[in-house]
Amino acid sequence: MNVKGGNEIQIHVVQPRQSLWGIAQAYNTTTERIIQANQLEDPENLVIGQAIVIPITGSFYWVQPGDSLYSIAQRFGLNFNTLAQINGINVNTTLSVGTRLYIPPMQRRSAEVNIYIEPMGDSVSEELLTEARSVGPYLTYLAPFSYEARRDGSLDPIPTEGIPEAAGEAGVTLMMVVSNLENGQFSGELGRAILQSTAVQDVLLENIVEEARRIGRVSDIHFDFEFLPGDQREAYNNFLRKAVAYLHGEDFLVSTALAPKTSAEQAGQWYEAHDYRAHGEIVDFSVLMTYEWGYSGGPPMAVSPIPQVEEVIQYALTVMPANKIMMGQNLYGYDWTLPFVQGGQYARAVSPQRAIEIARTNNAVIEYDYTAQAPHFNYVDSEGRAHKVWFEDARSIQAKFNLMKRLNLRGISYWKLGFPFPQNWLLIGENFNVVKH
């Protein structure tokens, strides 16, 4: 029985010749509950290597060679006497390999959860609003992306119709994202124009407050200023000091998005103006954009491999408190056409649900990279072209949650709504008490 124990929920990895009925029997649950929890589109045709969440309270563990009651209890943070009592066995019994033990659920810890919502065009699609309502119970913030700051301090508006109402249904507040996007790209020169003019900053901050009041339900103003010239580092810090003084006076929190750095000296225009230490002192919290190692224009690899994610967070922890750090997390993977050619065809983004569908359609076997903590597979399409897919599943997301808990981070922030991943939200509910403001 191939299982992966999260802290409070069972993750099962499908093996050859396993059926959904047999899996349900092994966990004392029903096929209907597993289908609903994972939104399985073709439950009679599971993919080998596919991770599915079993909706049970607690989890099961099958005894492995070398296990003892004491070692198993330690692994799950339990007293071995308690574990023996729960399973009705004598503490002096030698455990047989394959024996099934029930592991009770652990205590949840509190965490904040954000997801960006990016309306396309002139209105917010009903599909996005439906998904926002669906995941609302698992959210602290919903972040409309993005109000683009202009060189005169005005804000380029975005459609928000229905977003405050969808948030309100689940007690979610809004995180108003203000960016230096211009013509679809982050603009260093736009950033410089704003950061070098106190008059423009005054107008911008007034416009932010006016728009936040108009939308309603806004509790946080989120600055996503990227690709700033390195010589604007202190100017950005000073702007944030000014923004915090003004916006706190208007009863708003202030947060920032930060590029994934591993040292203060990291070179490059994406990194140099993002001063982790200063942000840790000035703003209420920051989102570390710990994803896009695997990206659409790069070679195939995991989008957020856990060693790289942890390296960024460990650096951040040297200069800012854990309770101000939100880990960034992708809700998507990529499908690359092989062979990869730099500057050639771009990989297409796929949701975890879509990745499973591609694997099933093409009879692919899903593998798991235990170093990156990410699933992947290869397939050949109907035109004979080879593909590589890296994506997220219950195992990879539970690994991130374990990291969050180990490092005692404030929470997690997802890019972005519109990539269905039902297992993620189940696991949020099992691992955390989501903070509501």
N, C-alpha and C positions, 0 to 999 in steps of 0.2 A: 504494500500500500504506500504510494508516494504522496506524502503530505508535507505541508509547510506550515508550521505553527506560528501564527502571529501571536501577539500578546493575548488576544481575546476572541479570535475568530479562526475558523478553519479554512485554509487554502489547500485545495486538492489539485494535483497535476495529473491530467489524464494520461493513462498508460495504454499501450496497445491492447485491443480487444475489450476494453472496459466499456460498459454501457452506463447510461445515466441511472437506470433502475438499480444496477449493482452498486453504484456509488452512493445512491440514496439509502440503500439498505445498510451499507457499511457505517453510515453516520446516523442511523435511526431518524431519518427525515424523509420527505416525499420528493418525488421528481418535480412536482408542481412548484414547490417552494424553491428548489434550485433553479428551475427555468425562470421564475419570476425575479429572483435575486440577481441573476446574471443577464437577464433579458436575452436568453439564448434564442437565436433565430431558427436554428435547425438542430433541436436537441437530440435527434436520432443520429446525427453525424457530428460527433465531437471530434476535435482535432487533437492528434497525439501531441502532448507537450502543452496543451492549453491549460491555463490556470483558472479554476473556478472557485468561487466563494461558496462555502456551505453555510446556510443560515441556521446555525445552532447557537445556543448560549454556551459560552466556553469553547472548548475544543477537545479533540481526541489526539492521543499520542500512541503510536505503536512501538513497543519496546524493541530497541536495536541491540545488536551484539555489543557487549561491554557495558550496557546500561545497568544502573542500580537504582533502587527507589530513591536513594539520597541524591544521586547525580541528576536524575530527572527532576526531582523537586527543586534542586538548585537552579537548574536551567530555566524553570518557570517561576522562580522567586517564591516557592512555597516551602512550608515545613513538611518534612517527609512523613511525619506522623499524620498530618492533615491529609496528605495525598493518599496514604494507605487507608485512612478512615473513609474518605470519599469513595474509594473504589472497593471497599469491603475486603481488603486483603491484610494479612498479617505482616507487620513491619519486618519480620525475620524471614519472610518468604523469598526464595530466589526467583526472580522474574524470568519467565520464559520468553524467548525472542518471538515477537509477533503478538504478544499480549496487548490488548487495547486498554489504555488508561484514560479516564476522563480528567481533563484539566479545567478547573473552574475559571470563570472570567476574572481578570485582574481589575484593579481600580483604574478608572479613566482619569486623565489629567486634563486641565483646561487648556484650550488653544484658540487663537483667532484664525479664521479662515477667510480668505478673499478670493474672488474670481473677477477677472476683467471681462467686460461685455463690450463688444465692438460692433455697433450698428453700421450697416453698409447702406449707402444711398441716403435717401431723404426721410426714411422712416425706420422704426424698429420692427423687425419681422415678428410675426406672431409665433414663429418657431423658436426664436430666441427668448421671447417672453415666457413661453410655455416651459422651456428648459430652466429659465431663471426661477420660476415658481416651483419646479420640481426639485431643484437642489437647494432652494432657500433655507430649509430646515438645517442644513449643514454649513451655512455661511454666517459670518459676522458682517462682512462687507460685500457689496456688489459695486464694481468700479467701471463706470462708463468711460470708454476710451475713444478719443481723448479731445479735450478742449485745447485747440492750438493757440498758443500765445502769439500775438502779432507785434510788429516793431513799434507800434504806437500804444501798446498796452491793452488793446482790445482783445477779445476772445472770439475765435471762429467757432460758432455754436455747432453742436451735434444734436441729432434727434434723441430725445429722451422719453417720448410719449409712452406711457405704460410701465416704464422702469421703476419709478418710485412706488407705484401701486403694487407691482410684482414683489418688490422688496418688502413693502409693508406687510404683505400677507404672512410673511414668515419672520417678522421681527428683525429684518436685515436693514442696516443703514448703508448709505451710499458713500463711496470714496470717489471724490471728484478728481479726475486725472487731468492735469495741466501739462502740456508737452511743448517742446520746441520743434515739432514737426512742421515742415513747410514743403508744399508740393510733393507730399508722400515720403519725404526723407527727413531724418533728424538733421537740423541745420546748426552747425557750429557758429555761423555768422549771425543767424537770428538770435542764438543764445547770447553772443557777445553784445549785440545791440541792446538787449534787455538788461544784461548784467552791468553795462557801463552807463546806464541812465537811471538815476534815482527817480526822476520825474515819470519815466515809463513804468518803473516798478510800482510807484504809488497808484497810477491809473490801473495797472494790471491787478493789484491786490484788491482795489475797490471793485473792479469788474468781477473778480472771482467771488467775492462775498455776495454781490448782487445776484449773480447767477446761482450760487449755492442756495440762497434764500428762495429764489424763484422755483428751483427744482423741488426743494423740500427733501427731508430725510438725510441730508448730507451731514456726516459727522467728522469727515476727514478730508483735507485737501492734500492731494498726492502729486508731487512734482516729479515728472519723468523727463528730465533734461539730459539728453544723451549727445554724444559726439561733440562735446564742448572742447574748445581749444585748451591745451594744458595751462596756458597762462591765465585762464579764467577760474582757476581752482579757488583762490581766495575770494574772488568776486562772487562766485557761486555761494561759498560759505557765508559771506556777508549778506547776500540776498536772503538766504535761508534764515539767518538771525533776524532780519527785518520782518520776513514773512511770519515767523513764529510769534514774534512780539505782537504783530498786528492781528493775526488769525486766532491766537489764543484769546486775545481780548474780545473776539467775536464768537468765542466758544467752539472753535473748531480745533481738532487735532491736526497735526502736520506730519506727513510722511514723504519719503523719497524712494525712488527706484535707483539701484546701484548696479553698475556693471560688475561681473564676477572677477574680482581681483584676488591675488594671492600674496601681494606685498604692496607696501605704500609706494614703492618706486616703479611699479609696473608701467612699462612704456606703452604709448599708443593713444590716439585721440579718444578712444572709447573709455579709457581708464584714468588718464592723468588728472582730470578736473574733479573726479569723484574721490573725495577725501573721507575715507571711512571713519577715521577718528573724530573729525569735526561733525559729521552727520550723527555719529553716536552721541555727541554732546548736545547738539542743537535741536534735532527733530524728535518727535515722539517715537517713531520707529522707521525702519527701512526695509524694503523688499530687495533681497539679493537675487539678481537674475541668474540663478544657477541652472541654466539650461542652454541649449544650442551649441554644445560641443559637436554633436552631429547636427548639421544644418543643411538646408536645401541645396546650397551651392558647394558643399564640401563632400569629402569622401564618406562612405557609409560607416557609421559608428553610432553608439548609443547617444541619445539626445542629452541625457543628464546622467552620465556614469557616476556612480556613488563615490569613488575615490576623489574625483575632481570636484564634485559638489562639496564633499567634506573638507577638502583642502581650502576652498574659498571660505567656508563657514569658520574653520579653525583660525584662519587669519583674522576674520572679522572679530572673533571673540577675544583677540589680543588687544583690540582697540575700542570695542563697544560692548555694552552689556547684552547678555543673551535675551533679556526681555524686550530688547528693541530690534531683534532680528526676526524677519519673516523669510523663510526659505522659499525661493521661487521654484515652481514646478510646472513642467509641460503636461498638457492633457492630450498630446498627439505624438505620433511617430512619423517616420518618413519611409517612402518606398523609392529606392534608387534603381535606375536602369543601369546595368553593367555592360561593358566595363566603364568605370567612372572616368570621366575626362574633365579636368579643371576648366571651367568656363563653358562646358557643354550643356547637356540637358540637366535641368534642375529636378531634384527629387520632389515628389508630391507629398503633401502632408496627409496623414491618415489617422483617424481615430482608433483607439484600441478595438472598438467593435468592428470597424471596417478591416483592420488588420487580420482579425480572426476569420472574417468572411473571405478575405483573399487567400489565406492559408487553406481554408476548407475547400474553396473552389478549385484550387490548384494542387490539392493532395499534398501539401507541404507539411513537414513535421517541424513543430516549434521547438527551438533549442533555447537554453538559458545560459547566459554568461554570468557566472557567479562572482567574477571580479567587478565587472561593470554593474552587476545586479540589474540586468535588463534582458528581456526576451527578444529573439530574432529568428528569421527563417529566410530561406532561399526558394525561389520558384522560377519557372520558365513560362512566359505568357503565350497566348495563342499564336503570336507572330514569331515565336522562337527566341525572344529576347530574354536574357537572364535578368533577374531582379534580386535585390537584397532589401529586407524590411527590418528595421529596428522600431520597437514600440514600447508601450508600458502595459503592465498587467498587475494583478493583485500582489504578486511577489515583489515586483520592483517598487510598487508604491508602499507596501508594508515596510520594506527596507528603509525608505525615506522617513516614514513615520517613526521607526525605531531610532533613527539618527536624530530626529527632532526631539524625541523624548530623552535620549541619552544626553544631548547637549542643552536640554531645557530651553528650547527656543520659544519665542512668542507665538509663532504659528506658521502658516503656509499660505502662499499666494499663487493662484493658478492662471496661466495663460493658455487658453482662454475659453469662454463659453462657446459651445457649438461643436465640440468634439465629444460625442457620447462615451462615457466610461462609468457604467453603473456600479462596478465593483469599488471604484474609488470612494464613492459617497457612502456605501455600506461600511467600508473600512474606517472612514472618518468617524462615523457614528459609533463604531465599536472601540476605537482608540481614544477618542477625545470627547470631553464636554465642550461643545462649541460655545464660545463667549458671544453673548448678545448685548448690544449697547442700547 
